[in-house]
Amino acid sequence: MNDDVVLEARSRAGNKFKEGFNCSESILHAFNELLNNPLSSESLKMATGFGGGLGHAGCMCGALTSSVMVLGLYQGRITHQQDREPLYNLAHEFHDRFSDQFGGTCCRVLNPHDFDSPEHLKHCLKLTGGTAKLLMEFILEKKLTLAEK
């Protein structure tokens, strides 16, 4: 496994978070850069609402939701005739791996601190970097490659 790219993913996502992006944006922006920018700046905007477990609702972790968006770049479909199961399988497996690694998938469970408090931000920084690392390891393990346009 390429340790350099795994550490680069963790570092980039963590740095995006430190810059002020939320967890979801940090994952999507970091992987967009690592994958040579397949997403437009307009597309990157879609991650914003997933931070805080859907806009501070405390539900599904934004880092996890953006990770599934990244997996969609590899196995997502653009027509309804295409098979959705390959991505469903990847998403399910990554969900379970994330849950095993961090002890859940729900933002309020993963980080019980008040939103945007120093403790909350510190914990989210670790989760965001850890998720990016886990995602890159998963991508490498599965030998995923982007389809040519």
N, C-alpha and C positions, 0 to 999 in steps of 0.2 A: 504494500500500500504506500502511496506517495505521501509521506509525512509532511513534506513542505506545503503541498496544496491544502492539506487538512488544516495545518496551523495557519495558513494564509486566510482560509475561509473564516476561522474563528477570529483572527485578528481584524479582518476587514469588517465583519459584522459588529464586533465589539467597538471598533472605531466609529462606525456609522452611528451606533447608539450613543457613544460619547459626544458626537457632533450634535445630537439632538433629535435624531430620527427615533421613532418608536421601535419596538421589537420586530414587528411585522415589516415595516419599511426597511429596517436594517438588514434583515435576511434577504429580502428581495433585491435591494440595491447592491448588496455585496455579491450575490450570486449573478446578478446581471453583469456586473463588471468582470467577474471571474469567467463568465461564459461569452465574453466579447460583445456584450450589449445587444442581445437579441430583442430586448424590450425597449419600446420608445419611452420617453419621459412621461407621456400621457398614460401609458400602461402602468408605470411605476406608481402612479397616484392611487391605483386601486388598493394598495396595501394599507393605506393610512387608517381606514376605519376598523381594521382588525386589531389594532393596538389596544391594550387594556382588556383583552378578551371581548372584543366587539365594542369599542367605544366606552371603555370603563365598565362594561356590564359584568366583567369578571368571568366570562364563559371561556370558550376555547382559546388557549394561548395563541397570541398573534404570531409568535415565532414558529409555532407548529403550523398554523394556517398558511403562512407564507412559504414554509417548506413544501407543503403540498402544491402550492402554486408553482414552485420551482420544479418539482417532479412533473407537473403538467407540461412544462416546456419539453420534457423528454418523451412523455408517453401520452400527452393529451390528444384529444381529437378535434378536428375542425368540421367534420360532417357527422350527422347522426348515424350514417351507415358504418362508420368505423367502430371497432370494438372498444368499449370503455373498460373492460375488465383488466387489461394490463395496468392501467393507472389506478383503478380501484384496488388492485392487489398491492401495488407499491404503496399507495396511501395508507391502506390498512396496516401493512407491515411496519411502515415508518411510524404511524400513530402508536402502535404497540411498543415499538422500540423506544420512542420518546417517553411514553408512560412508564416503562420499566426503568429508564435512565433517571427520570426526574421525579417519579412518584405520583404522577397524575398528568392530566392534560388541561385542567381547568385553571385559568389564571388566578382566581381567588384562592385556590388550594395551593398552587405552586408558590404564590407570593402573597402571604396574608397581611403584609404591611399596607398602610394607607397609600393610595395612588400618589405617585410623584414625590413621596417623602424620600429623604436620603437613603433610608433602608430599602425602600421599594426599588429605587433606581439602581442601587448597588446589586440587589438580587437579580433584577431584570438584566443587568449587564452580564452577569454570569450565565444566566439562562440563555440569553441571546447568543453569546459566544459559544456556549456549550451546544446549543442547537445547530449552529452553523457547522461546528466540528462533526457532530453526529450525522448531519445531512451529507456533508462531503464524504465521510466514511461510507455512508450508505450508497451514494452515487458510484463511488469507486468499486465497492464490493459487488454491486449489481452490474458493473461495466456499462453504465448508461452513456449513451452518446446522443448528441443533438442531431436531428435529421437535417440534411442539407435543404436549403430553400429552393 
